Amino acid sequence: IAAIEAWKEKNDYLNYGTRLSREAFYDDKGQFGGFSALMCDYFSELFGIDFQLDAYEGDALISGLADNHIHLTGELTPSEEHLATYYMTDAIVERNVKMYYISHNSVLININTQRPLRYAFLSGTNTRALVALSANEIFEASFVEDYESVLALLRQGKIDAFLDDGSAQAFMDDYPSIAMSDYYPLIYSPVSIATQTEALAPMLSVIQKFLEAGGNSFLIKLYNEGEQD
């Protein structure tokens, strides 16, 4: 508590970095909506300091955490690699991995009989590793920085599908030519609240205690509310 109060004496806000998705999007008034916004509002009240939600793309999120410009994020999977770099809580949500592809390529298995499938993954995520552990098909992997790059690669036929969690659906819904389906075998990608700012480790300790005391159920409720947005 003393460490958190010491932070608040020197700072009047926390920058919570996220990617634009169905969990964090701009509403018709230009304000953030979705699960991430609801969670930041809750933690702002709990800690008595403003959790400011800001959107970032690609490596900007990772570099922002490294230079402490971004204080917290809920976009990272608690992998061994990440746990060696960041202070992290247990998972706050588990996201189902989806496939996004041009609608007329709905039978990707036919392509796989002729050559390896070409999958793209979002840079800085753990999705490629999760898919590699479960995939029955042979595939080649490439990495992109943002969703706009995904659209260009799909339309140019340079990739067969983009694999990411379901949070990308909000962006892809604006493009009718992009189809979506669950990836099989089903994969769930957990994400945690993370920071690379040592002074905020005590705050993550409090959030971890909140999760262990039943906070996961509360966050699921917030997630469902955010889905209604």
C-alpha angles and dihedrals in degrees: 000000000000091000092050091048090049089055091049091052090060100033132043097195146022122227109226108194122207142158119248106260142126085292094054121025141141115259126213089278093054092252126127117263134177137059096314092054092048092048093049090051090052095048091045088060094041096052099029094236130102114259100204113203114217130175124231136173133220119325092356088082094051095043091046091055090048095054092040092242086120109048102188140007138181095204103091130092115228094244124155089256093052094043088057090056108031140045103241141181126216115278116300094192139359116226124206113234112239136192119228118194144148105286096237089058091066094132100058091162089075090060091051091062089063104036141345114290115253111229127182124206132191112260115248095027130107095227096107091055092048092050093046090056093054107027120120092188131072113248143171117225131216130170132228133194100217145004094260088063089052092055092050093049093048093049092047091050092238092127131030098210144357116226119204139129121282093266088084091065094087090063096041093049088075090067114065092192090065115086125197134204138162115272113241131251086042114251127191119202114205119208128198138195106262140181137180091198107103093203089063095055091096090056090053088050089058091047089050090054088049090054093047091050093059100284091131090070090051092050090050087055090051090047091055090048089051090052089057089056 
